Amino acid sequence: MTQPPRLHPIVEQATKTLPPLGKKTKGRQRRENRRVEKKESRQVTFSKRKSGLWKKAAELAVLCRASLAIVVFSEAGKAFAFGSPSTDAVLGCADALAPVPAADDVEWEALEALYRETEAKGVEVAAEAERMSAVGKKVVEVQTQAGKRFRWEADVEALGEAELPVFARALQRLRDNVRRHADKMPSAAPPQQ
């Protein structure tokens, strides 16, 4: 039995240091369906799953023109409700077995338009958050290049048109927070004699 030919030592070393092909993370994994033990983790899971449930319910209502209501009670006993066309319309029927009156096509078209607009606004919000993050990074970069330690010491001459209004608003918020904090502090004690 013959052995495969050996590679040059440099090539062998390079192949050992190359990252493995394929996924770098484990990706989205399915959780085992059991109670989350840690209270903080349980609250986070509830919040994330609840928003996912609301999104799926809204999609079901728009796609199938279904009237639906979902009521969820948190561990603390707080109620959260979602309904299409509204929770009251679905749950407030005079006769519990009577079907919810179907909305006409105009109402459904308006609902679908509102749903599409909401999705578009979500995309706009994500783009604006990305832009604001870039502005913040630019301010920090200018600040560190100038060797300044605090945000308010950033060189405003080095900031561009997009960064200046954001920087000014951040300074105003800082001033307001300092003023609010100073107002909460007990007034200076009268001098002792």
Secondary structure, DSSP 8 states (H G I E B T S, - for coil): --------HHHHHHHHHS--SS-SS--S----SS---SHHHHHHHHHHHHHHHHHHHHHHHHHH---EEEEEE-TTS-EEEEEES-HHHHHT-SSTTS------HHHHHHHHHHHHHHHHHHHHHHHHHHHHHHHHHHHHHHHHHTT-SSGGGS-GGGS-TTHHHHHHHHHHHHHHHHHHHHHHS--------
